[in-house]
Amino acid sequence: MRATFGRKVFLAANGIFILLICLVIVLPLWMVIITSLSSNEVAAREGFVLVPRGIDFSSYIAVFTTGGYSSALTRSILITITATAISMIITTTMAYSLAQKELIFRKFFFNLVLLTLVVDGGIIPFYMVVRNLGFINTYAALTIPMAVTAFNLILMRNFFRSIPESLLESARIDGCGELGILIRIVLPVSVPIIAAITLFYTVGHWNRYFETIMFITSNSRTTLQVLLRQLIFQNEIDGAYIIMFNNFKMAVMLVTMLPVLVLYPFIQKYFISGLMLGSIKG
């Protein structure tokens, strides 16, 4: 069938609109990459660079050799890995428990989880709880209080409920315990939802900023995200005032984005399928 004139206009307008959206998304990232690879002379003269003027890795060398930023990057990576592991362990075991029909007070516990989506205790009670637990200025403040997200827990619980009950019953008949069923049967068939939830937790823990400035009081324990925020508004490292060109700022910004950009391509094939199955099942 030949497309009508109105259909052609719609397709052309739709293509232009999508192209504009892509440019809005891609151009800032392109500017960050090109500016970060520019020399100090080019950055001082032009500020932000869109057209390459040669390649200079001195900004990245400065990021990884400057004590404050390299140490903050290491801390951010370790905190993210630890916090994501803790979150996945707790979320997986809780979701599996809530997915079992034989669990006593299952609906009550699930309703408590749902309640956290609509009721927020507030910042001050949250801070007081963390302070009373003795977590102030410790990495536990960045891992334990935010270990479980209700949205991720519900997605994983719904996915677990979609697993055939006969598969679990056959394992129980063979004498396999609940932990063995979870590890040997449930987890291997739940790779899509596990990959999606892992990405959610990793991005959340990696980009955590507000909790860091609220609970971490020592500069020696702060993360790269906080230093990036400070870099935008001041040109000071270890008490020494120096000139920060935009190429160095963009290099720090790209290093901050790099872990997520590297992680996503490896799990993108599981992301959509796991998210869809976890949201419609159960």
C-alpha positions in Angstrom: 0.0 0.0 0.0 1.2 3.5 -0.9 1.5 5.8 2.0 -0.9 8.8 2.0 0.4 12.3 2.0 -0.7 12.7 5.7 1.1 9.5 6.6 4.3 10.8 5.0 4.0 14.1 6.8 3.5 12.3 10.1 6.6 10.0 9.5 8.7 13.0 8.5 7.6 15.0 11.6 8.2 12.0 13.8 11.7 11.4 12.4 12.6 15.1 12.9 11.3 15.0 16.5 13.2 11.8 17.3 16.4 13.3 15.8 16.0 16.4 17.9 15.6 14.3 21.0 18.7 12.3 20.1 20.7 15.5 19.6 19.6 16.8 23.0 20.8 13.6 24.6 24.0 13.0 22.6 25.4 16.6 22.3 26.0 17.1 26.0 27.8 13.8 26.3 29.8 14.6 23.1 30.7 18.0 24.6 31.9 16.3 27.9 34.1 13.8 26.0 35.7 16.3 23.6 36.2 19.0 26.2 37.8 16.4 28.6 40.3 15.4 25.8 41.3 19.0 25.0 44.4 20.7 26.3 44.5 23.4 28.9 45.2 26.0 26.3 42.1 25.1 24.2 39.9 24.8 27.3 41.1 28.2 28.6 40.4 29.8 25.2 37.1 28.2 24.3 35.7 26.9 27.5 33.5 24.1 26.2 34.6 22.4 23.1 32.4 20.7 20.5 35.0 20.3 17.6 38.1 18.3 18.5 41.3 20.3 18.7 43.6 17.3 19.1 43.7 14.7 21.9 45.3 15.4 25.3 45.0 12.9 28.2 46.6 15.2 30.8 43.2 15.8 32.4 42.6 12.1 33.0 46.2 11.7 34.2 45.5 14.5 36.7 42.3 12.8 37.9 44.0 9.5 38.6 47.1 11.0 40.1 45.6 13.6 42.3 45.2 12.1 45.7 41.8 13.4 46.6 40.1 12.3 43.4 41.8 9.0 42.9 41.0 8.0 46.6 37.4 9.2 46.2 37.0 7.1 43.0 38.3 4.0 44.9 36.0 4.6 47.8 33.0 5.1 45.5 33.7 1.8 43.6 34.1 -0.1 46.9 31.0 1.4 48.5 29.0 0.7 45.3 30.1 -2.9 45.1 29.5 -3.6 48.8 26.2 -1.8 48.9 24.9 -3.5 45.8 25.9 -6.9 47.1 24.1 -6.3 50.4 21.0 -5.0 48.6 20.8 -7.9 46.3 21.2 -10.5 49.0 18.5 -8.9 51.2 16.2 -8.2 48.3 16.5 -11.7 46.8 15.8 -13.5 50.1 12.9 -11.2 51.1 11.4 -11.4 47.6 11.6 -15.2 47.7 10.0 -15.3 51.1 7.1 -13.0 50.2 6.5 -15.1 47.0 5.8 -18.2 49.1 2.1 -18.8 49.7 2.8 -20.8 52.9 4.5 -17.8 54.6 2.6 -16.8 57.7 1.3 -13.2 57.6 2.5 -12.9 54.1 0.0 -10.3 53.1 0.7 -8.3 56.3 4.4 -8.1 55.5 3.8 -7.3 51.8 1.4 -4.5 52.8 4.2 -3.1 55.1 6.5 -3.0 52.0 3.8 -1.2 50.0 3.3 1.3 52.8 6.8 2.5 52.4 5.9 3.7 48.9 3.3 6.1 50.1 4.5 7.0 53.6 7.8 8.8 54.3 9.1 9.4 57.8 11.0 12.5 56.7 14.6 13.6 56.7 14.9 14.5 60.4 13.6 11.1 61.7 15.8 9.4 59.1 18.9 11.2 60.3 18.1 10.6 64.0 17.7 6.8 63.3 21.1 6.7 61.5 22.7 8.8 64.3 21.3 6.6 67.1 22.6 3.5 65.3 26.1 5.1 65.4 26.5 5.2 61.6 27.4 8.9 61.3 30.7 9.3 59.3 30.8 5.6 58.6 30.3 3.7 55.3 27.5 1.8 57.0 25.4 4.9 56.6 25.6 4.6 52.9 24.8 0.9 52.7 22.5 -0.3 55.5 19.7 2.3 55.5 19.3 2.2 51.7 19.8 -1.5 51.4 16.3 -2.3 50.1 14.1 -0.4 47.8 10.4 -1.4 47.9 10.0 -1.0 44.1 12.8 -3.4 43.4 11.6 -5.8 46.0 8.1 -5.9 44.5 9.5 -6.4 41.0 11.6 -9.4 42.1 8.8 -10.9 44.2 6.4 -10.7 41.2 9.0 -12.5 39.0 9.5 -15.2 41.6 5.8 -15.8 41.8 5.7 -16.5 38.1 8.0 -19.5 38.5 6.0 -22.8 38.3 5.1 -24.1 41.8 5.6 -27.6 40.5 9.3 -26.9 39.9 9.7 -25.9 43.5 7.6 -28.8 44.9 9.7 -31.3 43.0 12.8 -29.9 44.6 11.2 -30.1 48.1 10.2 -33.7 47.5 13.8 -34.5 46.6 14.8 -33.1 50.0 16.2 -29.7 48.9 15.8 -27.0 51.6 14.5 -23.5 50.9 17.9 -22.0 50.6 19.0 -24.7 48.2 15.9 -24.1 46.1 16.6 -20.4 46.0 20.3 -20.9 45.0 20.0 -23.9 42.7 16.6 -23.4 41.0 15.2 -19.9 41.5 18.3 -17.8 40.8 19.4 -19.6 37.6 16.0 -19.0 36.0 15.8 -15.4 37.3 18.8 -14.0 35.5 16.8 -11.2 33.7 15.2 -9.7 36.8 18.4 -10.1 38.8 20.3 -8.2 36.1 17.7 -5.4 36.0 17.6 -5.0 39.8 21.4 -5.1 40.0 21.6 -2.3 37.5 19.0 -0.3 39.5 20.9 -0.7 42.8 24.3 -0.1 41.2 23.2 3.2 39.6 21.4 4.3 42.8 24.4 3.6 45.1 26.9 5.0 42.6 25.0 8.3 42.2 24.2 8.7 45.9 24.9 12.2 46.9 22.4 13.6 49.4 23.0 10.8 52.0 26.7 11.3 51.6 26.7 15.0 52.5 24.2 14.3 55.3 26.0 11.4 57.0 29.7 11.7 56.0 31.4 14.5 57.9 35.1 13.8 57.0 36.6 14.8 53.7 38.8 11.6 53.8 35.6 9.5 53.6 33.7 11.4 51.0 32.8 10.0 47.5 33.6 11.1 44.0 30.1 12.4 43.4 30.5 14.9 46.3 33.9 16.0 45.0 32.4 16.5 41.5 29.8 18.8 43.0 32.4 20.8 44.9 34.6 21.0 41.8 31.8 22.8 39.9 31.8 25.6 42.5 35.4 25.9 43.6 38.9 25.5 42.4 40.6 24.1 45.5 42.4 20.8 46.1 43.9 19.9 49.4 43.7 23.5 50.6 45.7 24.9 47.6 43.9 27.3 45.2 44.5 26.4 41.6 42.9 27.2 38.3 40.5 24.5 37.1 39.8 24.5 33.4 36.7 22.9 32.0 38.7 20.0 30.5 39.6 18.8 34.0 36.0 19.2 35.2 34.7 17.2 32.3 37.3 14.5 32.8 36.0 14.1 36.4 32.5 14.1 35.2 33.2 11.4 32.6 35.0 9.2 35.1 32.0 9.5 37.3 29.7 8.3 34.5 32.1 5.6 33.2 31.2 2.7 35.5 27.5 2.9 34.5 28.3 3.3 30.8 30.6 0.2 31.0 28.1 -1.9 33.0 24.9 -1.3 31.0 26.0 -2.9 27.6 26.7 -6.3 29.4 23.2 -6.5 30.9 21.0 -4.6 28.5 19.7 -7.8 26.9 18.3 -8.8 30.3 17.1 -5.4 31.3 13.9 -4.9 29.4 12.7 -8.5 29.6 13.4 -8.7 33.4 11.7 -5.4 34.0 8.6 -6.3 32.0 8.2 -9.8 33.5 8.7 -8.5 37.0 6.1 -5.8 36.5 3.2 -7.9 35.0 3.6 -11.3 36.7 2.1 -12.2 40.1 
